[in-house]
Structure formats: structure tokens, C-alpha cells
Amino acid sequence: MTTNYNALGSQARNSPYGSGDPYYNESSGYITPARPPKKAINKWVKFGVPVAVVVIVGAVLGGVLGSRSSKNASASSSAAAGAAATSAISAKNEIGLFATATDSQYLVPIYPMTTNTAAFTTPTFVSTTDTNLAWPQDPFQPSNPSPTQVRSDRPRLIAPSYKWDSLPNLIKNDPYLSSWNNTIFGNATQYMALPPVVYYMDGGNGILDPAREIKQRVKAFSYAYRLTNDTKWLDRTYVELQNAAGNLTGGWGPDNSTKWNPTHFLDTAELTAAYAIAYDWLYNAWTPSQRSSIMTTMITYGLSNGAIAYSNNDPLYFGWWNTNTEGNWNCVCNNGLTMGALAILGDDTTGIAAQLLALTVPNALQNCALAISSDGTWSETANYWYFGTTGHAEMASSLLTATGSTYDLLSVNPDLHLTGQYHMYVSGPGSLFNYGDCGPNKYSSTANAIMFYGQQYNMPQFQLFQRDQFDAADPWNMFWYNPAVTGAFWDGLALDNFFNNNTDQWGSMRSSWTDENALYVAVKAGTLQGHQTHNDLDCGDFVVDALGVRWFGELGSGDYNSIGYFSNDSQESQRWLYYRKMTEGQNTILVNQQNQNVAAAPTITYDTSGTVQGSSTVMNVPGNSSAYFIADLTSAYFNVTSFSRGVHLINGRKQVLIQDEINASASVMWRAHTNATVSISSDGFTATLTIGSATTTVQLLNPPSGAAFTTMSAVRFPSDPTPPQPDQPNDGVTVLVISLPAGSYTLEVLINPQWPGMSSNSYTTPGSVPLSQWSLTSPS
């Protein structure tokens, strides 16, 4: 079926808070991308993906590197430990890249189905002083760190000189660093052939895409120069900086202090970060006049606007720092100002660098670092996690390398270390459980924050998970990755996890971490307010992956420039008039064709057999392995006396039962969105879904009188209130529906992926069991 990436609309809109929200008006909405009849694994062809990502995946798909030699520790007292470390790392390096390919549709790593007891072991950071295998210790260890007391050598930000000195040798000896290095150079080469990034104000609301693209290029060019001393990379970096300063023919944006669009401060922050990287990483290569020019531009268009924002003199800037904004805005904006200030500290004669550091660090502690909930969930959506954690990790890492401390950015929130786990579980073989808004193009925002978190929190599984992802080949990872990490992230990792902070209640259940054809089910409840106006009205929403296909999925973002899209999250908000945001556009129950109640306060129960994957990539699921999630969603509806939804993995995680128990005084409609071709049996009790060569059947068990499957197009009802602007089309999406009048019902929907080699009599038809009596063994 067709993927929809249409960009619509350029109308002005009101800001959701202060300076607004990410402006981007491109749909990321799809459920399952178009797939050929036969699944292909290649260097990926995906329409509309930025060139940098294409190169990244090309590198991940590269050949497996050979084994690497290493030197045993010579000291007799550490000989045994050194030999063990060398053996563990050598076993890892003999394999090379653990993932042998990247799925061209879903961008997930593909692992060989094999067992390797030497390399696929418990995640560990091996202790070794062998410089062929690990980083040396940072010689900068201040006894009393201060944000305004920086190291004497350059660079200061993220990648100190001692790491640059060690990097070439580590690249020779580590297959991941070698692969990423090749990719970064490939990216830089492609960027070199492109003209400087064009200024583009999207709908009058932002230049965030150009800003992040410039940052992405500056990182790659600066990295390439430092490893080669080839001045073509230095010169090309300066061209990009001069362009964004408006110093090239044709200019770049308005010719005043608002050139970097501070009313949408994300843009200002990302450009400030880009200039900070160039100034710091290439410090000794710039002429004095070039350094002066870069610093002046950064102060004029970036840091000065940050000082204005913090001064209370301009309400356009307030949203990201003084309204308890615990989300990506605060992280991104404070990070850009912090990196800029750290880069010029000591050269800055205006005092603005020190002034801002006294503001950004405490403010980020009060807001940015608290965006992660008590279970690790990001408070906005799974996609906005990328922007927020990138900003947070860059800020913490820059402060650590420049001044010797993170100033509690990693500890003020005692649950921040769980956010890497959140990202792992929200990722399925069919990509993210991408509820709510998906955000703008990511460009320089990746999932690599968990590489930094992995080292800082001693969570090697984070690094092992992320290093095989398509976005891992990034200059930050060349310094955040610990080449002494060994093992397999999946070894000992539970298949299920349930997240139950009051705002975000959701469950993640699967049959394997390493099989791209695995069963994956994610389901959510949670509140419908408090998500920075990025959520949908979606209590009870779910996704299902199996056989390498996402069978039921999300439509994603609407048009960010639509009138009222970010107006507020009250019941009467115009946001809830758009199909992709209203309850109608979710995989849940619709009552009286009405939106859910934004005051919803669901409760959940859940259980799991606690099944963990072993060291092998071949996961043999025990027959009694199961998990379930039940949500009482009564408070999410009007005209409902009671309603609970349960999702249960049964039959050794080969089938999924979705059971709804509802008592409603208005019409009831079960809805699920799919890209599959759907055929309905003559009795209406079985729907057969087909995508390419894969098939899943959906059965309605013990149907109430009048219940049957039908299908609808993914469009609003004619009787729905008219939104301020037309909906985006959802081409190729079908809604599987069960419609019933008011009444009391139990709906039991059984999802049966047609697994290769599994006979029909191996599927089970579970007995009817009330949700209140569900257990790990019943229904089964």
C-alpha cells in the first residue's frame, strides 16, 4: 500500500506554549510502507529519506570485518585479567558487525540466526588498559568543577584531544568504529557535493530543518578535517558557516538579529550548536579573523537571543524555559546555548558566555532532565524522545568534557537511566510504537543518546543495542562508544516490559529481540493531557507486528501548520477535530462516534511469564510463555458505564487475543487501521489480511448478536464536525471495523499470523474468560 508523505498547508497558527512547537508540516503517517511481493534486503530505497541516512545504512550493510589482533597486558599481576579482556574483545571482533544487514523498509538490524557462545554473552564493559582496545582515562580531572572553568586544551566539546589521539588506532581495531568512520566520510563526501543549505522558512514557523541539516554537515566536515588535516573539509565548513551568517551572495534570512528565527528558538539553538562545534573542534585550524567571525555570528544571532529570552523582556521566547516545559524544547534550547557558551568561554569579552551558563544549567536541571518519567518513558511521544535526549546528552557530555562535571544533569532525575530501556522496548521489528506526533525530520537528532547513557550509567546493553541501528554512524558515537563493550544486548533481556507512571501507561510484548519476523505487540492507556500537545485521543491504542510486517499501526502526525493543531489539549481543542488526532483515527473503541474524554485516568494491570532471551539469536519460545495487559478505560469515555480492554499473547506468543468488555449507552465501534488488503468471510467473522506474501487472519470469537467485521476507509464520518482545514489523506489505509448499537458486550478478537511451517491445528482457539479472571495460563 502507498506510504503518505504529503506536505500540506502553510497557514499561520497560534503557539501551543511560548515560542511554539516544532513547525514541520510533513506527514510521517503510515502504517506499513509499501512492500514488494517478495521481501528484499538491500541498501535501502525509501522515498524522501535524507541523503545522510542513506549513507549511514549503506555502512551498516557493509561486509563483516575480519578479526583484529591485540596485545596482551604485560604486567604479571594483571596478566590473567588482561588475557580475559583480550579474549572477550577478540571474540567480538572476529564476528565484526553483529547485524549483517538493515531491513530496507523498517530500518531495523537483521541478525543471523545463529549461536555464538563466545561473543553472544552477558553485556559487559571489559576492564582493560590496552590502548588497542579501549580509551585511556581523561587527564582532565578537576577537583572542584565549575561551568565556567574549562579545560586548557581543545576540543572541549564531547571529543577531547586525548580521544582524537587514540581514535585512529581504535578504528583499526574495532569493526564498529571502522564502519562508522567510513560512513561519516561517505556522508561528508556527499555533503561536499551539495550547495550550502538553503534558507527555508516553513509556513512562517521555523527553519528547524535547515538548522539541523547545517549542524549535521558541520559535524561531518569537522570530523573529517580532524582525522585528515585536509583543508578541503575546513574550507567547506567555513562556507557553510558563512552561508548561515548571510555573508554569501543572496544572503540567508532576514538581515537583522532575528536571522536564526529566535521566535522559534529550536532553530536558534541548533544553529548555535553547529557553530559551537565548528569553533571548538577546528579551533586551532581557524585563522584569528575566522574565529572572530564565527564567534561574532554565534553571539549576534544565537547567544544574545538566548540572553534576551532569559531576561523576561520578550514573551515570544518564554515557552522553552520558564513555564515548566519538561520536554524536548527545554533540552534542545538549553543545550545549544550551553555548547555555544562553552565553546567561546575565555575568548568572549562580552561576558555573555558566563552569563548564559549560570542560567542554562540550573534551568535544564529543573525542566529538561525531568522530562523522563519514573519508568523511563519520555513525556511527549516515542519520536520526540529523539530530540529531547539528543539535546540532553549533548549538553551533559559537553559540560563533562569541557568542565569535568555534568552538574547533576544525569542524577537529578533518579529514573533517567531507565530511558534507554524505554527506547529499546518501544522499538519493534516494525519500527517504533509511534503513537502521537512523530515530529519534524530528525537529521542530527538520533537515538545515540543511549550510547552516552550506556557509558555513564554502566549499562552496556544500551550501547550493544544502539550500535547496530541505522543511525549509529554519527560523529558523537566515535567518542561515546566504548570499544571495550562485549556481549549481546539480548542475552538475558526480558521479552516484555510494562510502563506504569500515571501519565504514560503502556506495555511492550514480543517473541524475540533478534528475529525481524517476530511477534511484537504494544498497547497503551495513559492520560490524554500533559504531553506537550503531541498526543492523540488514543486510550486503548495498539500496534501489531509479525512476519516482518506491521499489521495494525499508527497514522502519525497531522499537518503541523493546520489551524488549531497545537492550540491546546482541552476537550474542545481544534486539535481533536483532525482525523489522525481524534479517537476515530486510533486502534481502539469508538463510542457514539465521539472523541475520548481528555480527563481520562485509566488504571492498568499486567503480568508476564518473565521469559528472557538467551545468548542465541534463535529464540525458542516456551509453550507456556505469555504476557497480558489490561486497562480499565471507563474514564476515557462518555456514555459508558464500564469498559476494559485486555491484550494477551497466547500459544507460546504465536497468537494475540484482544478482548473488550464494554457497557455503553450509545453506539460501539471497534476500529483498527491497516495497510493490508482485507477480505472478509461470508459470515463476517474472519478477516484475512495480506501484505505482499505475508498473511494474518483476524477472527471474531463468540460474536455477540449483530457483530461482524466490515471495512471502512480511513476518513472522517460525514457527520463529524468540520476541522478548520482538510485532513491529510490516508491513502492505502483500511479500517477494520465491528459496529454495534448501545449495549453490553464482550468482543474477543483473535489475531493469527500465518507462520511458515505452522499447521492449522497448531493454532489455538481460547475459551471465553472474563478479564477479571485472566492469568498467564488463561485464556490459552
Secondary structure, DSSP 8 states (H G I E B T S, - for coil): ------B--------SSTT------B----SS----SS---SS---TT--HHHHHHHHHHTS-------------GGGHHHHHHHHHHHHHHHHH--S--EE-TTT--EE--S---TTTS---EE-----TTTS----S---SS--TT---SSS--SSS-HHHHHHHHHHHHH-HHHHHHHHHHHHHHHHHHTS-------STTS--HHHHHHHHHHHHHHHHHHHHH--HHHHHHHHHHHHHHTT-STT-SS-SSTTTT-GGGHHHHHHHHHHHHHHHHHTTTTS-HHHHHHHHHHHIIIIIHHHHHHHTTS-GGGGGGTSS---SHHHHHHHHHHHHHHHHHTTT-SSSHHHHHHHHHHHHHHHTGGGSB-TTS-BSS-TTHHHHHHHHHHHHHHHHHHHHS--TTTTTSSTTGGGHHHHHHHHEETTEE---S---S--TT--STHHHHHHHHTT-HHHHHHHTTSTT--STTHHHH--TTEES-TTTT-BS-EEEE-SS-EEEEEES-SS-TT--EEEEE---SSSSTT---S-TT-EEEEETTEEEE-------TTSTTTTS--STT-GGGGSTTTSGGGSSSEEETTB---TT---EEEEEE---B--SSSS----TT--EEEEEE-GGG-SSEEEEEEEEEEETTTTEEEEEEEEEESS-EEEEEEE-SEEEE-TTSSEEEEEETTEEEEEEEES--TT--EEEEESS--TTS---SS-----TT-EEEEEEE-SEEEEEEEEEEE--TT--GGGS-------GGG-BTTB--
